[in-house]
Amino acid sequence: MTRQPKQSRAQLTVDSIVQASFIALAKHGAQGATTRQIAEYAGVGVGSIYEYFENKEAIFKAMGQRFAQELVNLIQEQTPHLVRIPLRDAVYQLIASTAEFLRKDNELYLRCARESALMERHVPFGAVYRALADLFVQHAIAHPEILQLNKLQTVAYIFINSGMSTMIRYLNHPNPGFSFDDLAQGLADMAGHYVEKELSVA
């Protein structure tokens, strides 16, 4: 039976295990990472891991939850600024900020993001999509002309989901042939061109 950390010391142990799991995953991949390696990187005994996690998959689930929550926090922190600027600039800056998030700590999250099967299975992207949808709605309210677009909710869904999917595919490609900045600019231009075209005929 595992237990929930109730004291601050226990929570620190859990946090160190989850952080160590990111390191193990980045260095050895999802298949190669072991609980022994995770324990070593966390500076705890293997027994401490099984005190809080049933198995490696349970640790990966906790990693996915942390990854998603930090990404949601990033989106929410950026929202007050992004809603005040044009859509094209907002899309570019959000993607650039996401890239910076993925590249922090010696690209730790970026290397983990390349484990596409693990990411899809354990990262609760629903929370991320909801934060992005909220950003889109707030931006539209701050820029009332966008509210004139037909099928606004459908357009938001397509842009958000296709943008995230494209970014993840890019990160998983061993040699995409163009820079992440090019990707960010392309997605920003795509959103900007669509909105400008639709408003011109509205």
PLY file of the C-alpha trace (Angstrom):
ply
format ascii 1.0
element vertex 202
property float x
property float y
property float z
element edge 201
property int vertex1
property int vertex2
end_header
0.00 0.00 0.00
1.33 3.41 -0.94
0.63 6.48 1.14
0.01 10.14 0.48
2.65 12.60 1.69
1.15 14.61 4.54
4.19 16.24 6.10
6.44 18.74 4.32
9.41 16.37 4.50
7.42 13.60 2.82
6.25 16.01 0.12
9.84 17.04 -0.53
10.73 13.38 -0.97
7.91 12.89 -3.48
8.92 16.06 -5.32
12.52 14.90 -5.54
11.40 11.50 -6.89
9.27 13.13 -9.59
12.08 15.51 -10.54
14.55 12.63 -10.63
12.16 10.77 -12.92
12.38 13.56 -15.47
16.16 13.21 -15.38
16.03 9.42 -15.72
13.54 9.65 -18.56
15.62 12.25 -20.40
18.81 10.21 -20.03
17.53 6.68 -20.56
14.13 6.94 -22.25
10.82 5.52 -21.02
11.88 1.91 -21.51
15.40 2.30 -20.16
14.60 4.32 -17.03
14.36 2.20 -13.88
13.17 2.84 -10.34
16.74 2.19 -9.16
18.03 4.97 -11.41
15.25 7.27 -10.23
16.11 6.55 -6.61
19.77 7.26 -7.31
19.04 10.61 -8.97
16.63 11.52 -6.16
19.13 10.58 -3.47
16.72 8.18 -1.75
16.45 4.44 -1.31
14.37 2.35 -3.68
12.10 1.58 -0.75
11.20 5.26 -0.48
9.89 5.19 -4.03
7.57 2.26 -3.37
6.38 3.98 -0.21
4.65 6.58 -2.41
4.37 4.97 -5.87
3.17 1.50 -6.86
5.44 1.28 -9.88
7.26 3.24 -12.58
4.02 3.95 -14.45
2.62 5.65 -11.36
5.70 7.88 -11.25
5.27 8.70 -14.94
1.66 9.67 -14.24
2.83 12.08 -11.51
5.38 13.46 -13.95
2.66 14.04 -16.54
0.50 15.86 -14.02
3.41 18.11 -13.04
4.28 18.79 -16.69
0.68 19.76 -17.49
0.28 21.91 -14.38
3.46 23.86 -15.07
2.36 24.41 -18.65
-1.08 25.58 -17.46
0.64 27.96 -15.01
2.74 29.34 -17.87
-0.34 29.97 -20.03
-2.25 31.61 -17.18
0.72 33.82 -16.27
1.05 34.94 -19.90
-2.68 35.54 -20.43
-2.96 39.12 -19.02
-0.23 40.28 -21.42
-1.26 38.20 -24.44
-4.88 39.38 -24.44
-3.70 42.97 -24.97
-1.69 42.38 -28.16
-2.69 41.38 -31.73
-3.52 37.71 -32.29
-0.53 37.06 -34.53
1.88 38.43 -31.89
0.06 36.59 -29.11
0.37 33.23 -30.88
4.07 33.79 -31.59
4.88 34.88 -28.03
2.95 31.99 -26.50
4.79 29.45 -28.64
8.13 31.13 -27.88
7.35 31.01 -24.14
6.40 27.34 -24.42
9.69 26.64 -26.18
11.57 28.39 -23.36
9.63 26.28 -20.84
10.57 23.06 -22.67
14.23 24.07 -22.94
14.77 25.01 -19.30
17.03 22.92 -17.05
19.23 21.84 -19.95
16.22 20.92 -22.14
14.97 18.44 -19.55
11.29 18.79 -20.47
12.09 18.94 -24.18
13.84 15.56 -24.06
10.94 14.10 -22.11
8.43 15.56 -24.59
10.06 13.46 -27.31
8.70 10.35 -25.54
5.48 10.79 -27.46
3.76 7.58 -26.35
4.41 8.35 -22.70
3.30 11.96 -23.11
0.02 10.95 -24.74
-0.68 8.33 -22.07
0.24 10.25 -18.94
0.00 14.01 -19.57
-3.53 15.35 -18.89
-3.56 17.69 -21.88
-7.23 18.46 -21.24
-6.21 21.00 -18.60
-3.77 22.59 -21.03
-6.41 22.82 -23.77
-8.86 24.43 -21.31
-6.26 27.05 -20.33
-5.62 27.78 -24.02
-9.34 27.98 -24.74
-9.77 30.45 -21.87
-6.91 32.52 -23.27
-8.57 32.53 -26.70
-11.91 33.66 -25.25
-10.30 36.44 -23.21
-8.35 37.60 -26.25
-11.53 37.68 -28.34
-13.31 39.73 -25.66
-10.41 42.20 -25.59
-10.52 42.39 -29.41
-14.26 42.50 -30.22
-13.65 42.35 -33.98
-12.65 38.70 -33.54
-16.12 37.99 -32.18
-17.43 38.67 -35.70
-15.81 35.47 -36.98
-18.18 32.70 -37.99
-17.97 29.50 -35.93
-15.56 31.10 -33.47
-15.63 28.12 -31.09
-14.82 25.72 -33.93
-11.98 27.92 -35.16
-10.52 28.14 -31.65
-10.69 24.36 -31.27
-8.91 23.80 -34.60
-6.15 26.34 -33.92
-5.50 25.14 -30.37
-5.46 21.43 -31.11
-3.63 21.62 -34.43
-1.08 24.01 -32.93
-0.34 21.71 -29.99
-0.22 18.63 -32.22
2.11 20.33 -34.68
4.43 21.43 -31.87
4.59 17.92 -30.38
5.24 16.36 -33.80
8.01 18.87 -34.40
9.64 18.04 -31.08
9.48 14.34 -31.87
11.06 14.74 -35.31
14.80 13.92 -35.29
15.62 16.41 -38.05
12.69 18.68 -39.00
14.81 20.81 -41.35
13.74 24.17 -39.94
14.00 26.00 -36.62
11.47 26.17 -33.82
11.31 29.93 -34.43
10.24 29.22 -38.02
7.51 26.94 -36.67
6.32 29.60 -34.22
6.24 32.26 -36.93
4.41 29.92 -39.31
1.68 29.12 -36.78
1.35 32.80 -35.88
1.06 33.76 -39.55
-1.51 31.02 -40.15
-3.75 32.33 -37.35
-3.19 35.95 -38.34
-3.90 35.40 -42.04
-7.09 33.48 -41.29
-8.48 36.14 -38.97
-7.52 39.00 -41.31
-9.11 37.25 -44.31
-12.33 36.45 -42.48
-12.67 39.97 -41.09
-12.09 41.48 -44.53
-15.19 39.71 -45.87
-17.32 40.00 -42.72
0 1
1 2
2 3
3 4
4 5
5 6
6 7
7 8
8 9
9 10
10 11
11 12
12 13
13 14
14 15
15 16
16 17
17 18
18 19
19 20
20 21
21 22
22 23
23 24
24 25
25 26
26 27
27 28
28 29
29 30
30 31
31 32
32 33
33 34
34 35
35 36
36 37
37 38
38 39
39 40
40 41
41 42
42 43
43 44
44 45
45 46
46 47
47 48
48 49
49 50
50 51
51 52
52 53
53 54
54 55
55 56
56 57
57 58
58 59
59 60
60 61
61 62
62 63
63 64
64 65
65 66
66 67
67 68
68 69
69 70
70 71
71 72
72 73
73 74
74 75
75 76
76 77
77 78
78 79
79 80
80 81
81 82
82 83
83 84
84 85
85 86
86 87
87 88
88 89
89 90
90 91
91 92
92 93
93 94
94 95
95 96
96 97
97 98
98 99
99 100
100 101
101 102
102 103
103 104
104 105
105 106
106 107
107 108
108 109
109 110
110 111
111 112
112 113
113 114
114 115
115 116
116 117
117 118
118 119
119 120
120 121
121 122
122 123
123 124
124 125
125 126
126 127
127 128
128 129
129 130
130 131
131 132
132 133
133 134
134 135
135 136
136 137
137 138
138 139
139 140
140 141
141 142
142 143
143 144
144 145
145 146
146 147
147 148
148 149
149 150
150 151
151 152
152 153
153 154
154 155
155 156
156 157
157 158
158 159
159 160
160 161
161 162
162 163
163 164
164 165
165 166
166 167
167 168
168 169
169 170
170 171
171 172
172 173
173 174
174 175
175 176
176 177
177 178
178 179
179 180
180 181
181 182
182 183
183 184
184 185
185 186
186 187
187 188
188 189
189 190
190 191
191 192
192 193
193 194
194 195
195 196
196 197
197 198
198 199
199 200
200 201
